[in-house]
């Protein structure tokens, strides 16, 4: 997967731009859904909705959202079926968000995380795979857990 979608609000704009440039340098095709200029006015839920809908539809496998803390973006993104957005503030949880929870959207706080930290977080997440490194019985548990979560989604997302 070398395609990724990214978006931000004003508080996450500078971090989003840095992450976007980092991904492009790494050879990723990046769709930036905005904000496009620091002076632009856009609420966190607007960018989160665009990114989450494109991940939910399968157009993108993974997305990144940047706001002040990452929390508002995660709340919105997780309203979409099939979206597993994780707020992360360091590299190990970023990796484990994919390994354990199969997170397909990473949300990061521009008020909290320096670009160099974010690059490592994003790289760890993108290079991880679901259940990687776990023994077979634990992998089976994680796969079953994800199936149970999908059943909960089916019951609650009408």
DSSP file (Angstrom, degrees, kcal/mol; ACC not computed):
  #  RESIDUE AA STRUCTURE BP1 BP2  ACC     N-H-->O    O-->H-N    N-H-->O    O-->H-N    TCO  KAPPA ALPHA  PHI   PSI    X-CA   Y-CA   Z-CA
    1    1 A X              0   0    0      0, 0.0    27,-0.0     0, 0.0     3,-0.0   0.000 360.0 360.0 360.0 114.9    0.0    0.0    0.0
    2    2 A X        +     0   0    0     26,-0.1    27,-3.6     2,-0.0     2,-0.4   0.146 360.0  88.5-122.1  17.6    1.6    3.2   -1.2
    3    3 A X  E     +a   29   0A   0     25,-0.2    59,-0.4    27,-0.1    58,-0.3  -0.954  49.3 168.1-116.6 136.7   -1.5    5.4   -1.2
    4    4 A X  E     -a   30   0A   0     25,-2.5    27,-2.6    -2,-0.4     2,-0.4  -0.995  24.5-141.3-146.5 149.8   -2.7    7.3    1.9
    5    5 A X  E     -ab  31  63A   0     57,-1.5    59,-2.3    -2,-0.3     2,-0.3  -0.894  22.1-176.2-112.7 143.5   -5.2   10.1    2.6
    6    6 A X  E     +ab  32  64A   0     25,-2.7    27,-2.7    -2,-0.4    28,-0.3  -0.984   7.3 165.8-141.8 147.3   -4.5   12.9    5.1
    7    7 A X  E     + b   0  65A   0     57,-1.8    59,-2.0    -2,-0.3     2,-0.3  -0.980   5.0 179.4-155.7 165.5   -6.4   15.8    6.5
    8    8 A X  E     - b   0  66A   0     26,-2.9     2,-0.2    -2,-0.3    59,-0.2  -0.956  22.5-129.3-154.7 171.0   -6.3   18.4    9.3
    9    9 A X    >>  -     0   0    0     57,-1.5     4,-0.7    -2,-0.3     3,-0.6  -0.514  56.2 -80.0-108.9-170.6   -7.9   21.4   10.9
   10   10 A X  G >4 S+     0   0    0     32,-0.8     3,-0.7     1,-0.2     4,-0.4   0.887 129.5  53.8 -61.7 -39.8   -6.0   24.6   11.8
   11   11 A X  G 34 S+     0   0    0      1,-0.2    -1,-0.2     2,-0.1    56,-0.2   0.764 117.6  36.4 -68.9 -24.2   -4.5   23.1   14.9
   12   12 A X  G <> S+     0   0    0     -3,-0.6     4,-2.8    54,-0.5    -1,-0.2   0.391  88.5 101.1-105.3   1.5   -3.0   20.2   13.0
   13   13 A X  H <X S+     0   0    0     -4,-0.7     4,-2.5    -3,-0.7     5,-0.2   0.911  81.7  46.4 -57.2 -50.6   -2.2   22.0    9.8
   14   14 A X  H  > S+     0   0    0     -4,-0.4     4,-1.9     1,-0.2    -1,-0.2   0.904 115.7  46.4 -62.6 -41.8    1.6   22.4   10.3
   15   15 A X  H  > S+     0   0    0      2,-0.2     4,-2.8    -4,-0.2     5,-0.2   0.911 110.7  53.1 -66.1 -42.1    2.0   18.8   11.5
   16   16 A X  H  X S+     0   0    0     -4,-2.8     4,-3.0     1,-0.2    -2,-0.2   0.921 108.3  50.5 -58.6 -44.5   -0.1   17.5    8.6
   17   17 A X  H  X S+     0   0    0     -4,-2.5     4,-2.2     2,-0.2    -1,-0.2   0.909 111.7  47.8 -61.4 -42.2    2.1   19.4    6.1
   18   18 A X  H  X S+     0   0    0     -4,-1.9     4,-2.2     2,-0.2    -2,-0.2   0.925 114.0  46.2 -65.1 -44.9    5.3   17.9    7.6
   19   19 A X  H  X S+     0   0    0     -4,-2.8     4,-2.7     2,-0.2     5,-0.2   0.918 110.9  53.2 -64.3 -43.2    3.8   14.4    7.6
   20   20 A X  H  X S+     0   0    0     -4,-3.0     4,-2.4    -5,-0.2    -2,-0.2   0.934 110.6  46.3 -57.6 -47.6    2.6   14.7    4.1
   21   21 A X  H  X S+     0   0    0     -4,-2.2     4,-2.3     1,-0.2    -1,-0.2   0.892 111.3  52.8 -63.6 -39.4    6.1   15.8    2.9
   22   22 A X  H  X S+     0   0    0     -4,-2.2     4,-1.3     2,-0.2    -2,-0.2   0.924 110.6  47.1 -59.9 -45.9    7.7   13.0    4.8
   23   23 A X  H  <>S+     0   0    0     -4,-2.7     5,-2.6     2,-0.2     4,-0.3   0.898 110.5  51.5 -65.5 -40.9    5.3   10.4    3.2
   24   24 A X  H ><5S+     0   0    0     -4,-2.4     3,-1.6     1,-0.2    -1,-0.2   0.918 108.0  52.5 -61.9 -43.1    6.0   11.9   -0.3
   25   25 A X  H 3<5S+     0   0    0     -4,-2.3    -1,-0.2     1,-0.3    -2,-0.2   0.816 106.8  54.4 -61.1 -29.9    9.7   11.6    0.3
   26   26 A X  T 3<5S-     0   0    0     -4,-1.3    -1,-0.3    -5,-0.2    -2,-0.2   0.455 126.9-100.9 -83.7  -1.6    9.2    7.9    1.2
   27   27 A X  T < 5S+     0   0    0     -3,-1.6    -3,-0.2     1,-0.3     2,-0.2   0.571  72.8 144.2  96.0  10.1    7.4    7.3   -2.1
   28   28 A X      < -     0   0    0     -5,-2.6     2,-0.6    -6,-0.1    -1,-0.3  -0.552  51.0-129.7 -81.4 147.2    3.8    7.4   -1.0
   29   29 A X  E     -a    3   0A   0    -27,-3.6   -25,-2.5    -2,-0.2     2,-0.5  -0.887  33.9-162.6 -89.9 119.5    1.0    8.9   -3.1
   30   30 A X  E     -a    4   0A   0     -2,-0.6     2,-0.7   -27,-0.2   -25,-0.2  -0.920  17.2-158.7-115.8 123.4   -0.8   11.3   -0.7
   31   31 A X  E     -a    5   0A   0    -27,-2.6   -25,-2.7    -2,-0.5     2,-0.6  -0.900  13.7-160.0 -95.8 117.1   -4.2   12.7   -1.1
   32   32 A X  E     -a    6   0A   0     -2,-0.7   -25,-0.2   -27,-0.2     3,-0.1  -0.877  12.3-176.2 -98.5 116.1   -4.4   15.8    1.0
   33   33 A X        -     0   0    0    -27,-2.7   -26,-0.2    -2,-0.6     3,-0.1   0.227  49.4-144.5 -98.3  14.1   -8.1   16.8    1.7
   34   34 A X  S    S-     0   0    0      1,-0.4   -26,-2.9   -28,-0.3    -1,-0.3  -0.131  76.9-161.2  98.0 168.0   -7.1   19.9    3.5
   35   35 A X        -     0   0    0    -28,-0.3    -1,-0.4     2,-0.1     3,-0.1   0.470  47.7-178.0 -64.6 155.9   -6.7   22.3    5.1
   36   36 A X        +     0   0    0      1,-0.3     2,-0.3    -2,-0.2    -2,-0.1   0.653  63.9  30.5-107.7 -21.6   -4.6   23.7    2.3
   37   37 A X  S >  S-     0   0    0      1,-0.1     3,-1.3     0, 0.0    -1,-0.3  -0.985  75.8-124.3-137.8 147.6   -3.6   27.0    3.9
   38   38 A X  T 3  S+     0   0    0     -2,-0.3   -25,-0.1     1,-0.3    -1,-0.1   0.795 111.4  54.3 -63.0 -28.2   -2.9   28.0    7.5
   39   39 A X  T 3  S+     0   0    0      2,-0.1    -1,-0.3    -3,-0.0   -29,-0.1   0.604  83.9 111.1 -82.9 -11.1   -5.4   30.8    7.3
   40   40 A X    <   -     0   0    0     -3,-1.3     2,-0.6     1,-0.1   -30,-0.0  -0.283  66.8-132.6 -60.8 146.9   -8.2   28.6    6.0
   41   41 A X        +     0   0    0    -32,-0.1     2,-0.3   -31,-0.0    -1,-0.1  -0.919  41.3 149.1-106.5 117.1  -11.1   28.0    8.5
   42   42 A X        -     0   0    0     -2,-0.6   -32,-0.8    -7,-0.0     2,-0.1  -0.964  39.1-130.6-148.8 130.1  -12.1   24.4    8.8
   43   43 A X    >>  -     0   0    0     -2,-0.3     3,-1.3   -34,-0.1     4,-1.1  -0.456  27.3-115.6 -76.6 152.0  -13.5   22.5   11.7
   44   44 A X  H 3> S+     0   0    0      1,-0.3     4,-2.1     2,-0.2     5,-0.2   0.846 113.3  59.0 -55.8 -37.1  -11.9   19.2   12.8
   45   45 A X  H 3> S+     0   0    0      1,-0.2     4,-1.7     2,-0.2    -1,-0.3   0.745  98.1  60.4 -69.6 -22.3  -15.1   17.3   11.9
   46   46 A X  H <> S+     0   0    0     -3,-1.3     4,-1.6     2,-0.2    -1,-0.2   0.958 110.9  36.9 -70.0 -50.1  -15.0   18.4    8.3
   47   47 A X  H  X S+     0   0    0     -4,-1.1     4,-2.5     1,-0.2     5,-0.3   0.904 115.9  54.9 -67.6 -40.6  -11.6   16.9    7.4
   48   48 A X  H  X S+     0   0    0     -4,-2.1     4,-2.7     1,-0.2     5,-0.3   0.895 106.2  52.4 -59.9 -40.2  -12.3   13.8    9.6
   49   49 A X  H  X S+     0   0    0     -4,-1.7     4,-2.2     2,-0.2    -1,-0.2   0.913 110.4  47.1 -62.6 -43.6  -15.5   13.1    7.7
   50   50 A X  H  X S+     0   0    0     -4,-1.6     4,-1.8     2,-0.2    -2,-0.2   0.955 116.2  42.8 -64.6 -50.7  -13.8   13.2    4.3
   51   51 A X  H  X S+     0   0    0     -4,-2.5     4,-1.8     1,-0.2     5,-0.2   0.943 116.1  47.9 -62.6 -48.6  -10.9   11.0    5.3
   52   52 A X  H  X S+     0   0    0     -4,-2.7     4,-3.0    -5,-0.3    -1,-0.2   0.878 109.6  52.6 -63.2 -38.4  -13.0    8.5    7.3
   53   53 A X  H  X S+     0   0    0     -4,-2.2     4,-2.0    -5,-0.3     6,-0.2   0.882 110.1  48.4 -66.6 -35.6  -15.6    8.2    4.5
   54   54 A X  H  <>S+     0   0    0     -4,-1.8     6,-1.8     2,-0.2     5,-1.0   0.803 115.0  44.5 -75.3 -28.3  -12.9    7.4    1.9
   55   55 A X  H ><5S+     0   0    0     -4,-1.8     3,-0.9     4,-0.2    -2,-0.2   0.896 112.9  51.9 -76.3 -42.8  -11.3    4.8    4.2
   56   56 A X  H 3<5S+     0   0    0     -4,-3.0    -2,-0.2     1,-0.2    -3,-0.2   0.876 108.9  50.6 -59.5 -39.4  -14.8    3.4    5.1
   57   57 A X  T 3<5S-     0   0    0     -4,-2.0    -1,-0.2    -5,-0.2    -2,-0.2   0.634 115.3-115.5 -75.8 -13.1  -15.6    3.0    1.4
   58   58 A X  T < 5S+     0   0    0     -3,-0.9    -3,-0.2    -4,-0.3    -2,-0.1   0.433  83.2 121.7  91.7  -0.5  -12.4    1.2    0.6
   59   59 A X  S   <S+     0   0    0     -5,-1.0     2,-0.4    -6,-0.2    -4,-0.2   0.868  84.5  24.4 -62.0 -34.6  -11.0    3.9   -1.6
   60   60 A X        -     0   0    0     -6,-1.8    -2,-0.3    -9,-0.1    -1,-0.2  -0.976  64.6-153.2-128.5 144.7   -8.0    4.1    0.8
   61   61 A X  S    S+     0   0    0     -2,-0.4     2,-0.3   -58,-0.3    -1,-0.1   0.826  83.0  18.6 -80.8 -34.2   -6.7    1.5    3.2
   62   62 A X        -     0   0    0    -59,-0.4   -57,-1.5    43,-0.0     2,-0.3  -0.973  62.4-175.6-141.4 152.3   -5.2    4.0    5.6
   63   63 A X  E     -bc   5 105A   0     41,-2.1    43,-2.3    -2,-0.3     2,-0.4  -0.951  13.6-145.1-142.0 162.1   -5.6    7.6    6.6
   64   64 A X  E     -bc   6 106A   0    -59,-2.3   -57,-1.8    -2,-0.3     2,-0.4  -0.995  12.7-170.3-130.6 136.3   -4.0   10.2    8.9
   65   65 A X  E     -bc   7 107A   0     41,-2.6    43,-2.5    -2,-0.4     2,-0.4  -0.987   2.0-166.0-127.8 137.1   -5.7   13.0   10.7
   66   66 A X  E     +bc   8 108A   0    -59,-2.0   -57,-1.5    -2,-0.4   -54,-0.5  -0.986  23.3 140.0-126.6 125.2   -4.1   15.9   12.6
   67   67 A X  E     - c   0 109A   0     41,-1.5    43,-3.9    -2,-0.4    44,-0.4  -0.615  68.7 -67.2-136.7-159.2   -5.9   18.3   14.9
   68   68 A X  S    S-     0   0    0     41,-0.3    43,-2.2    -2,-0.2    44,-0.5   0.953 126.3  -2.5 -63.6 -50.9   -5.0   19.8   18.3
   69   69 A X  S    S-     0   0    0     40,-0.2    40,-0.6    41,-0.1    -1,-0.1   0.551  90.3-119.7-115.7 -14.4   -5.0   16.6   20.3
   70   70 A X  S  > S+     0   0    0     38,-0.4     4,-1.7    17,-0.1     5,-0.1   0.170  90.7 100.4  90.2 -16.3   -6.1   14.0   17.8
   71   71 A X  H  > S+     0   0    0      2,-0.2     4,-2.4     1,-0.2     5,-0.2   0.917  76.1  48.7 -73.3 -44.6   -9.1   13.2   19.9
   72   72 A X  H  > S+     0   0    0      1,-0.2     4,-2.0     2,-0.2    -1,-0.2   0.915 112.2  50.3 -61.4 -42.7  -11.8   15.1   18.1
   73   73 A X  H  > S+     0   0    0      1,-0.2     4,-2.9     2,-0.2    -1,-0.2   0.904 110.4  50.1 -61.7 -42.0  -10.7   13.6   14.8
   74   74 A X  H  X S+     0   0    0     -4,-1.7     4,-2.4     2,-0.2    11,-0.2   0.902 107.5  53.6 -64.8 -41.0  -10.8   10.1   16.2
   75   75 A X  H  < S+     0   0    0     -4,-2.4    -1,-0.2     2,-0.2    -2,-0.2   0.938 114.7  40.7 -59.2 -47.2  -14.3   10.6   17.6
   76   76 A X  H >< S+     0   0    0     -4,-2.0     3,-2.0     1,-0.2    -2,-0.2   0.948 114.2  51.5 -66.9 -49.3  -15.6   11.6   14.2
   77   77 A X  H >< S+     0   0    0     -4,-2.9     3,-1.7     1,-0.3    -1,-0.2   0.868 102.9  59.6 -58.7 -38.2  -13.7    9.0   12.2
   78   78 A X  T 3< S+     0   0    0     -4,-2.4    -1,-0.3     1,-0.3    -2,-0.2   0.466  87.2  76.1 -74.1   1.0  -14.9    6.2   14.4
   79   79 A X  T <  S+     0   0    0     -3,-2.0     2,-0.4    -4,-0.1    -1,-0.3   0.484  82.2  86.2 -82.7  -3.9  -18.5    7.1   13.5
   80   80 A X  S X  S-     0   0    0     -3,-1.7     3,-1.9    -4,-0.1    77,-0.0  -0.842  89.5-109.3-104.4 133.4  -17.9    5.4   10.1
   81   81 A X  T 3  S+     0   0    0     -2,-0.4     3,-0.1     1,-0.3    -2,-0.1  -0.308 102.2  15.3 -59.9 134.3  -18.3    1.7    9.6
   82   82 A X  T 3  S+     0   0    0      1,-0.3     2,-0.5    -4,-0.1    -1,-0.3   0.487  95.8 123.3  81.4   2.6  -15.1   -0.2    9.2
   83   83 A X    <   -     0   0    0     -3,-1.9     2,-0.5    -6,-0.1    -1,-0.3  -0.857  37.2-176.2-100.8 130.1  -13.0    2.7   10.4
   84   84 A X        -     0   0    0     -2,-0.5    21,-1.5    18,-0.2    20,-1.2  -0.833  12.1-177.0-125.2  90.1  -10.7    2.0   13.4
   85   85 A X  E     -d  105   0A   0     -2,-0.5     2,-0.4   -11,-0.2    21,-0.2  -0.750   4.6-165.3 -94.7 132.9   -9.1    5.4   14.3
   86   86 A X  E     -d  106   0A   0     19,-2.4    21,-2.8    -2,-0.4     2,-0.5  -0.969  16.4-139.4-122.9 130.3   -6.5    5.5   17.1
   87   87 A X  E     -d  107   0A   0     -2,-0.4     2,-0.4    19,-0.2    21,-0.2  -0.753  31.7-176.2 -80.9 125.9   -5.2    8.5   18.9
   88   88 A X        +     0   0    0     19,-2.1    21,-0.5    -2,-0.5     3,-0.1  -0.963  28.3 176.4-130.4 147.7   -1.4    8.1   19.4
   89   89 A X  S    S+     0   0    0     -2,-0.4     2,-0.3     1,-0.2    -1,-0.1   0.289  71.5  28.0-129.9   6.1    1.2   10.1   21.1
   90   90 A X  S  > S-     0   0    0      1,-0.1     4,-1.4    23,-0.1    -1,-0.2  -0.972  82.2-100.9-159.7 171.6    4.3    7.9   20.7
   91   91 A X  H  > S+     0   0    0     -2,-0.3     4,-2.3     2,-0.2     5,-0.2   0.887 110.6  53.5 -68.7 -44.3    5.8    5.3   18.4
   92   92 A X  H  > S+     0   0    0      1,-0.2     4,-2.7     2,-0.2     5,-0.2   0.946 111.1  45.5 -62.2 -49.0    5.1    2.1   20.3
   93   93 A X  H  > S+     0   0    0      1,-0.2     4,-1.9     2,-0.2    -1,-0.2   0.844 109.9  57.3 -62.1 -29.9    1.3    2.7   20.6
   94   94 A X  H  X S+     0   0    0     -4,-1.4     4,-0.9     2,-0.2    -1,-0.2   0.945 110.8  42.2 -63.1 -46.6    1.3    3.8   16.9
   95   95 A X  H >X S+     0   0    0     -4,-2.3     4,-2.4     1,-0.2     3,-0.9   0.938 115.3  49.5 -63.3 -46.8    2.7    0.4   15.9
   96   96 A X  H 3X>S+     0   0    0     -4,-2.7     4,-2.8     1,-0.3     5,-1.0   0.755  97.1  69.1 -69.3 -23.4    0.5   -1.5   18.3
   97   97 A X  H 3<5S+     0   0    0     -4,-1.9     6,-2.6    -5,-0.2     4,-0.5   0.880 111.6  34.1 -58.8 -36.4   -2.6    0.3   17.0
   98   98 A X  H <X5S+     0   0    0     -3,-0.9     4,-1.3    -4,-0.9    -2,-0.2   0.915 119.8  49.1 -81.2 -47.9   -2.1   -1.6   13.8
   99   99 A X  H  <5S+     0   0    0     -4,-2.4    32,-2.9    31,-0.2    -2,-0.2   0.907 128.1  20.3 -61.6 -45.5   -0.7   -4.9   15.3
  100  100 A X  T  <5S+     0   0    0     -4,-2.8    -3,-0.2    30,-0.2    -1,-0.2   0.877 138.1  26.2 -93.6 -43.2   -3.4   -5.3   17.9
  101  101 A X  T  4<S-     0   0    0     -5,-1.0    -3,-0.2    -4,-0.5    -2,-0.2   0.452  90.2-128.8-105.9  -2.3   -6.4   -3.2   16.8
  102  102 A X     <  -     0   0    0     -4,-1.3    -4,-0.3    -6,-0.3   -18,-0.2   0.859  36.5-167.4  55.1  37.9   -5.9   -3.1   13.0
  103  103 A X        -     0   0    0     -6,-2.6   -18,-0.2     1,-0.1    -1,-0.2  -0.337  18.0-175.1 -60.0 130.8   -6.2    0.7   13.1
  104  104 A X        +     0   0    0    -20,-1.2   -41,-2.1     1,-0.2     2,-0.4   0.434  69.2  49.5-109.5  -2.4   -6.7    2.1    9.7
  105  105 A X  E     -cd  63  85A   0    -21,-1.5   -19,-2.4   -43,-0.2     2,-0.5  -0.995  67.4-157.5-134.8 132.5   -6.6    5.8   10.6
  106  106 A X  E     -cd  64  86A   0    -43,-2.3   -41,-2.6    -2,-0.4     2,-0.5  -0.919   7.0-161.0-105.8 130.8   -4.0    7.4   12.9
  107  107 A X  E     -cd  65  87A   0    -21,-2.8   -19,-2.1    -2,-0.5     2,-0.4  -0.957  11.3-175.7-115.9 133.3   -5.0   10.6   14.6
  108  108 A X  E     -c   66   0A   0    -43,-2.5   -41,-1.5    -2,-0.5     2,-0.6  -0.965  23.6-124.1-133.2 140.8   -2.2   12.8   15.9
  109  109 A X  E >>  -c   67   0A   0    -40,-0.6     4,-2.2   -21,-0.5     3,-1.0  -0.757   8.6-161.5 -91.2 118.2   -2.2   16.1   18.0
  110  110 A X  T 34 S+     0   0    0    -43,-3.9   -42,-0.2    -2,-0.6   -41,-0.1   0.712  94.2  55.8 -67.8 -21.7   -0.4   19.0   16.5
  111  111 A X  T 34 S+     0   0    0    -43,-2.2    -1,-0.2   -44,-0.4   -42,-0.1   0.653 118.4  33.4 -80.1 -15.1   -0.3   20.7   19.9
  112  112 A X  T <4 S+     0   0    0     -3,-1.0     2,-0.5   -44,-0.5    -2,-0.2   0.724 106.7  63.4-112.6 -29.5    1.4   17.6   21.4
  113  113 A X     <  -     0   0    0     -4,-2.2     2,-0.2     4,-0.0    -1,-0.1  -0.884  64.1-140.5-117.6 129.0    3.7   16.0   18.8
  114  114 A X    >>  -     0   0    0     -2,-0.5     4,-2.3     1,-0.1     3,-0.6  -0.521  32.2-112.1 -76.5 150.4    6.8   17.3   17.1
  115  115 A X  H 3> S+     0   0    0      1,-0.2     4,-2.6     2,-0.2     5,-0.2   0.887 116.4  55.2 -51.8 -44.4    7.2   16.4   13.4
  116  116 A X  H 3> S+     0   0    0      1,-0.2     4,-1.4     2,-0.2    -1,-0.2   0.872 110.2  47.0 -61.1 -36.4   10.2   14.2   14.0
  117  117 A X  H <> S+     0   0    0     -3,-0.6     4,-2.4     2,-0.2    -1,-0.2   0.916 110.8  52.3 -66.7 -43.7    8.2   12.2   16.5
  118  118 A X  H  X S+     0   0    0     -4,-2.3     4,-3.1     1,-0.2     5,-0.3   0.879 104.3  56.1 -62.0 -38.8    5.3   12.0   14.1
  119  119 A X  H  X S+     0   0    0     -4,-2.6     4,-2.7     1,-0.2    -1,-0.2   0.936 110.2  45.0 -59.4 -45.7    7.5   10.7   11.3
  120  120 A X  H  X S+     0   0    0     -4,-1.4     4,-2.5     2,-0.2    -1,-0.2   0.898 113.9  49.9 -65.6 -40.6    8.6    7.8   13.5
  121  121 A X  H  X S+     0   0    0     -4,-2.4     4,-2.2     2,-0.2    -2,-0.2   0.945 113.5  44.9 -61.5 -49.5    5.0    7.1   14.7
  122  122 A X  H  X S+     0   0    0     -4,-3.1     4,-3.0     1,-0.2     5,-0.2   0.915 113.2  50.4 -63.3 -44.6    3.6    7.1   11.1
  123  123 A X  H  X S+     0   0    0     -4,-2.7     4,-2.2    -5,-0.3    -1,-0.2   0.922 110.7  49.4 -60.8 -44.5    6.5    4.9    9.9
  124  124 A X  H  X S+     0   0    0     -4,-2.5     4,-0.5     1,-0.2    -1,-0.2   0.906 114.4  45.6 -60.8 -41.9    6.0    2.4   12.7
  125  125 A X  H >< S+     0   0    0     -4,-2.2     3,-0.8     1,-0.2    -2,-0.2   0.920 114.1  47.1 -67.8 -45.3    2.2    2.3   12.0
  126  126 A X  H 3< S+     0   0    0     -4,-3.0    -2,-0.2     1,-0.2    -1,-0.2   0.824 113.4  48.7 -68.3 -30.5    2.6    2.0    8.2
  127  127 A X  H 3< S+     0   0    0     -4,-2.2    -1,-0.2    -5,-0.2     2,-0.2   0.517  97.7  89.0 -87.9  -4.9    5.3   -0.8    8.5
  128  128 A X    <<  -     0   0    0     -3,-0.8     2,-0.3    -4,-0.5   -32,-0.0  -0.543  60.4-155.7 -90.4 157.3    3.2   -2.8   10.9
  129  129 A X    >   -     0   0    0     -2,-0.2     3,-1.9   -34,-0.0   -27,-0.1  -0.962  34.4 -83.7-131.4 153.7    0.7   -5.5   10.1
  130  130 A X  T 3  S+     0   0    0     -2,-0.3   -31,-0.2     1,-0.3   -30,-0.2  -0.309 111.6   0.1 -57.5 128.7   -2.2   -6.9   12.0
  131  131 A X  T >  S+     0   0    0    -32,-2.9     3,-1.8     1,-0.2    -1,-0.3   0.375  89.5 162.1  72.6   2.6   -1.2   -9.6   14.5
  132  132 A X  T <   +     0   0    0     -3,-1.9    -1,-0.2     1,-0.2     3,-0.1  -0.203  62.8  12.4 -54.7 135.2    2.5   -9.4   13.6
  133  133 A X  T 3  S+     0   0    0      1,-0.3     2,-0.3   -34,-0.0    -1,-0.2   0.352  97.2 118.3  84.6  -6.1    4.9  -10.9   16.1
  134  134 A X  S <  S-     0   0    0     -3,-1.8    -1,-0.3     1,-0.1     5,-0.0  -0.656  70.1-104.6 -93.2 150.2    2.3  -12.7   18.2
  135  135 A X    >>  -     0   0    0     -2,-0.3     4,-2.4    -3,-0.1     3,-0.6  -0.291  42.1 -98.8 -65.3 160.2    2.2  -16.5   18.6
  136  136 A X  H 3> S+     0   0    0      1,-0.3     4,-2.4     2,-0.2     5,-0.2   0.843 121.9  51.6 -51.5 -44.2   -0.5  -18.3   16.7
  137  137 A X  H 3> S+     0   0    0      1,-0.2     4,-1.8     2,-0.2    -1,-0.3   0.882 112.1  46.5 -65.3 -37.1   -3.0  -18.6   19.5
  138  138 A X  H <> S+     0   0    0     -3,-0.6     4,-2.4     2,-0.2    -2,-0.2   0.871 110.1  53.7 -71.8 -37.2   -2.7  -14.9   20.2
  139  139 A X  H  X S+     0   0    0     -4,-2.4     4,-2.5     2,-0.2    -2,-0.2   0.920 108.4  50.4 -59.8 -43.7   -3.1  -14.1   16.5
  140  140 A X  H  X S+     0   0    0     -4,-2.4     4,-2.5    -5,-0.2    -2,-0.2   0.910 109.2  51.2 -62.2 -42.3   -6.3  -16.2   16.5
  141  141 A X  H  X S+     0   0    0     -4,-1.8     4,-2.6     1,-0.2    -2,-0.2   0.932 111.1  47.8 -58.5 -47.1   -7.6  -14.3   19.5
  142  142 A X  H  X S+     0   0    0     -4,-2.4     4,-2.2     2,-0.2    -2,-0.2   0.885 111.9  49.5 -64.8 -39.3   -7.0  -10.9   17.8
  143  143 A X  H  X S+     0   0    0     -4,-2.5     4,-2.0     2,-0.2    -1,-0.2   0.914 112.4  47.8 -65.4 -42.7   -8.6  -12.0   14.6
  144  144 A X  H  X S+     0   0    0     -4,-2.5     4,-2.3     2,-0.2    -2,-0.2   0.898 109.7  53.5 -64.2 -39.9  -11.6  -13.3   16.5
  145  145 A X  H  X S+     0   0    0     -4,-2.6     4,-2.3     1,-0.2    -2,-0.2   0.921 108.1  49.9 -60.4 -44.2  -11.8  -10.0   18.5
  146  146 A X  H  X S+     0   0    0     -4,-2.2     4,-2.2     1,-0.2    -1,-0.2   0.894 109.5  51.5 -62.5 -39.6  -11.8   -8.0   15.2
  147  147 A X  H  X S+     0   0    0     -4,-2.0     4,-1.7     2,-0.2    -1,-0.2   0.890 109.2  50.3 -63.3 -38.9  -14.7  -10.2   13.9
  148  148 A X  H  X S+     0   0    0     -4,-2.3     4,-2.0     2,-0.2    -2,-0.2   0.888 108.7  52.0 -66.0 -38.5  -16.6   -9.6   17.1
  149  149 A X  H  X S+     0   0    0     -4,-2.3     4,-2.4     1,-0.2    -2,-0.2   0.900 107.2  52.9 -63.3 -40.2  -16.1   -5.8   16.7
  150  150 A X  H  X S+     0   0    0     -4,-2.2     4,-2.4     1,-0.2    -1,-0.2   0.865 107.0  52.3 -63.6 -35.7  -17.4   -6.1   13.1
  151  151 A X  H  X S+     0   0    0     -4,-1.7     4,-2.0     2,-0.2    -1,-0.2   0.905 108.1  50.8 -65.1 -41.2  -20.5   -7.8   14.5
  152  152 A X  H  X S+     0   0    0     -4,-2.0     4,-1.9     2,-0.2    -2,-0.2   0.915 109.9  50.7 -61.6 -42.7  -21.0   -4.9   16.9
  153  153 A X  H  X S+     0   0    0     -4,-2.4     4,-3.4     1,-0.2    -2,-0.2   0.939 108.0  52.0 -58.6 -47.2  -20.6   -2.5   14.0
  154  154 A X  H  < S+     0   0    0     -4,-2.4    -1,-0.2     1,-0.2    -2,-0.2   0.861 111.9  47.1 -59.4 -36.2  -23.3   -4.4   12.0
  155  155 A X  H  < S+     0   0    0     -4,-2.0    -1,-0.2     1,-0.1    -2,-0.2   0.837 123.6  31.4 -71.9 -33.3  -25.7   -4.2   15.0
  156  156 A X  H  < S+     0   0    0     -4,-1.9     2,-0.9    -3,-0.2    -2,-0.2   0.685 104.3  70.4-106.6 -20.9  -25.1   -0.5   15.6
  157  157 A X     <        0   0    0     -4,-3.4    -1,-0.2    -5,-0.2   -77,-0.0  -0.832 360.0 360.0-100.6 100.6  -24.4    1.1   12.2
  158  158 A X              0   0    0     -2,-0.9    -1,-0.2    -3,-0.1    -4,-0.1   0.419 360.0 360.0 -94.4 360.0  -27.6    1.0   10.4
